[in-house]
């Protein structure tokens, strides 16, 4: 087996390449929140570009962006107003149910105290 400088360099180079790829993947894993935020930002920009382009035919682009954002905010606010009564009823019913459940759990404890030992 020949131990020339080229023969000993190759495994070392492969090890360095593998170590570099491991470092890249570790860095990507540590930056996953930032990368996800960037991806979502690009996704939202692409989705909003269609209505902005359509509205920019009749008004300045900045005005179209503001109009799309105001409409989106209005739709989210309306959705909140529509969902609020249902969520409130659900919360109240869960609170009542949890009180009933606590009473059911408390009764056997009282009975156990009365049992003769």
Buried (B, 14 or more C-beta within 10 A) or exposed (E): EEEEEEEEEEEEEEEEEEEEEEEEEEEEEEEEEEEEEEEEEEEEEEEBEEBBEEBBEEEEEEEBBBBBEEEEEEEEEEEEEEEEEEEEEEEEEEEEEEEEEEEEEEEEEEEEEEEEE
